[in-house]
Structures are given as structure tokens and as C-alpha cells.
Amino acid sequence: MKTKKFYLSIMVFTMFLALSSCSLGDDDNNIVERNDDDGDGVVNVIDECAHTPEGVEVDAVGCPIEID
């Protein structure tokens, strides 16, 4: 009888660990897009200046930084 309880508790613990490591996406249960099409290091969701030329230094929102 003790062996059955032991295996049952191990099985419940394992299922809890497996389910707790699952992710459902963002708060709205949608998958969040994390692509960076122009390769400037800023994800498309917040990139305000899409299609920045390669090698151009950009700010936090993906727009080219003007160097004086």
C-alpha cells in the first residue's frame, strides 16, 4: 500500500512540474511576435522605422541615430 502511495505522489509531482513549465504566451494568451525583419536588433512589434539599412546604428525604437 505504501508503494502505491509513493508512486502516486511521484506521478502527481512530475505532472505538476511538467504543467507548470508550460507557457501560454502573453497576458492575452496570444503568441507574441519577436521577429526582427530588418536586422537592426529591435523587434518588429516596437520598431517604428522598419527597413533600416544594414549597419546603421539605431535607437531603442529602431530609428537611425543621427551623429553630429
Rosetta blueprint (number, residue, H / E / L):
1 M L
2 K H
3 T H
4 K H
5 K H
6 F H
7 Y H
8 L H
9 S H
10 I H
11 M H
12 V H
13 F H
14 T H
15 M H
16 F H
17 L H
18 A H
19 L H
20 S H
21 S L
22 C L
23 S L
24 L L
25 G L
26 D L
27 D L
28 D L
29 N L
30 N L
31 I L
32 V L
33 E L
34 R L
35 N L
36 D L
37 D L
38 D L
39 G L
40 D L
41 G L
42 V L
43 V L
44 N L
45 V L
46 I L
47 D L
48 E L
49 C L
50 A L
51 H L
52 T L
53 P L
54 E L
55 G L
56 V L
57 E L
58 V E
59 D L
60 A L
61 V L
62 G L
63 C L
64 P E
65 I L
66 E L
67 I L
68 D L
